[in-house]
Amino acid sequence: MKILAKWLLSAAALLAVAHFYSGVIVTSFVAALIAAFVIGLLNTIVRPIFVILTLPLTVITLGLFLFVINALMFYMASGLLEGFKVKSFTAALIGSLLYSVAGMVIEAALERLFKKNQEL
């Protein structure tokens, strides 16, 4: 149940990012659902490989290169999908930052919500 709620809220967060930032375009809620799924899939499968391959660069930049990896995942997802577009790499960087902040808020809220439900 938590995964389904996170997926729906992540799609809503992606729509919010597109609404507040003109560099990201999402055509519909269905496109946002698919994009949230693809971004999650890329972050689960591809991102760890990128992190390991770029570990020296990440260490040299004190972890700031992880922002670039997040932007690459965001940009890669937009390249794979029709209803989700990112105008440039800079737009992907800003969009991924906004989406990550929204994701942290969603995760914290869901953690508290499901923790309360377990106590009942």
N, C-alpha and C positions, 0 to 999 in steps of 0.2 A: 504493500500500500504506500509506503514511504517513497519508493522508487517512482511510482506513478505520479504522486503529488509533486515530487521534485522535477520530473519531466515536464509536467504541465506548467509549473511555476517558472521553470527555466525558459520555456517557450514564451511565456508572458514577459519575462525579463528581456528576452531577445526583441520582442515587439516594442518594449519600452525603450531599449537602446536605439532602435531604428526611429522611434518617434522623437527622441530628444537629440539624436546626433544624425546629421544628414549624410554622413559618410557610409552609413549602413542602411540597406534597403531590404525590407521584408514585405512581400506582397500580400500574405494572408496568414491567418493563425495556423492553418495546415502546413504552410511553408515553414513557419516558426517551429512547429512541432518536429518536422523532419530535420530542420537545421539544428535544433537542440539535440536531437538524437545523434546526428552525424558528428557534431562537435564533441559530444560525450564519448562517442566511439573513437574518434581520433585522439582525444585526450587519454583514453584508456589503452589504446594499442600503439599509436605512432609516437606520442609525446615522450614516453619513457625511453624509447630508442634514441630520439633526438637529444634528450637530457644526457644520456650516457655518452653519446658521440661528441657532444659539445662540453663535456664536463671541464676540461682545462680552461676553455674560454669562459665558462660560467664562474669558475673559481677566480680567474683573473679579474673579471668584472664584478666580483663580490655578489654574484647572484642576479645581477641586472639583466644578463642575457636570457634569463627565464621569461622575461617580458617579451622578448623577441620570439621565443619558441611559442608562447601563447598566441601571439599575433599570427605566426605562421599557421597554427592549427585553425584559427579563425578564418584566415585568408584561404587556406586549403579547402575548408568546408564550403566557402562561397564559390570556389571554382568548381566544386562537384555538383552544386545544386542550381536549380532554375529560379526559384522564388526567393533566394537569399543572395544578395550581392553586396560586396564591399568595394568601394571605389578605388582605393589604393592601399599600399602597405601601411602608410601612416594612419589611414582610416581604420585598418585592421588592428593596429596597435591601440588606438584610442577606444575602438569598439570592444576589443578584448578586455581592456582594463575596466570599462564600464560593466561589461558582462560578468567579469570575475567578481567585482564588488557586489553586484546583484546576487551572484551565486553564493557568496559568503553569507549574505543576509538571509537568503533562502535556506541555506544549510543550518544556520543557527536557529532560525524560527522553527524549522521542521524538527530539529533535535529537541528543542524545548517542548514542542507540541506532542511528539511521540513519547518523550520521557514522562510527561504528565499522564498520558493515556496508559502507560505501563504501570504507573503507581495506583491507578484507580482499580 
